[in-house]
């Protein structure tokens, strides 16, 4: 890459924006995953309690 090119600022800005967007998507996905995992644990706990009380 020629860092003396007149358009280098646009190229760097495009890479920076892409990095921020993809990073945000990864962070959002991990947050959603954690939230769903906690919800699943709550459902499993309720299911176990119902099965134990019916036995």
C-alpha positions as CSV (number, residue, x, y, z in Angstrom):
1,X,0.0,0.0,0.0
2,X,1.3,3.4,-0.9
3,X,1.0,5.6,2.1
4,X,1.8,8.7,0.1
5,X,-1.3,8.3,-2.1
6,X,-3.8,11.1,-1.8
7,X,-6.7,8.7,-1.0
8,X,-5.0,6.9,1.9
9,X,-7.2,8.8,4.4
10,X,-10.3,7.3,2.9
11,X,-8.8,3.8,2.9
12,X,-7.8,4.1,6.6
13,X,-11.2,5.5,7.5
14,X,-13.0,2.7,5.7
15,X,-10.9,0.1,7.5
16,X,-11.5,1.8,10.8
17,X,-15.3,2.0,10.3
18,X,-15.4,-1.7,9.2
19,X,-13.4,-2.6,12.3
20,X,-15.8,-0.7,14.6
21,X,-18.9,-2.1,13.0
22,X,-17.6,-5.7,13.0
23,X,-16.4,-5.3,16.6
24,X,-19.8,-4.0,17.6
25,X,-21.5,-7.0,16.0
26,X,-19.3,-9.4,17.8
27,X,-19.9,-7.7,21.2
28,X,-23.7,-7.6,20.5
29,X,-23.6,-11.3,19.6
30,X,-21.7,-12.3,22.7
31,X,-24.1,-10.2,24.8
32,X,-27.1,-11.9,23.2
33,X,-25.5,-15.3,23.7
34,X,-25.0,-14.7,27.4
35,X,-28.6,-13.5,27.8
36,X,-30.0,-16.5,26.0
37,X,-27.8,-18.9,28.1
38,X,-29.1,-17.3,31.3
39,X,-32.7,-17.6,30.1
40,X,-32.1,-21.3,29.1
41,X,-30.7,-22.0,32.6
42,X,-33.8,-20.5,34.2
43,X,-36.1,-22.6,32.0
44,X,-34.1,-25.7,32.8
45,X,-34.3,-25.0,36.5
46,X,-38.1,-24.5,36.3
47,X,-38.5,-27.7,34.3
48,X,-36.4,-29.7,36.9
49,X,-38.5,-28.3,39.7
50,X,-41.7,-29.4,38.0
51,X,-40.4,-32.8,37.2
52,X,-39.2,-33.3,40.8
53,X,-42.5,-32.2,42.3
54,X,-44.5,-34.5,40.0
55,X,-42.4,-37.6,40.9
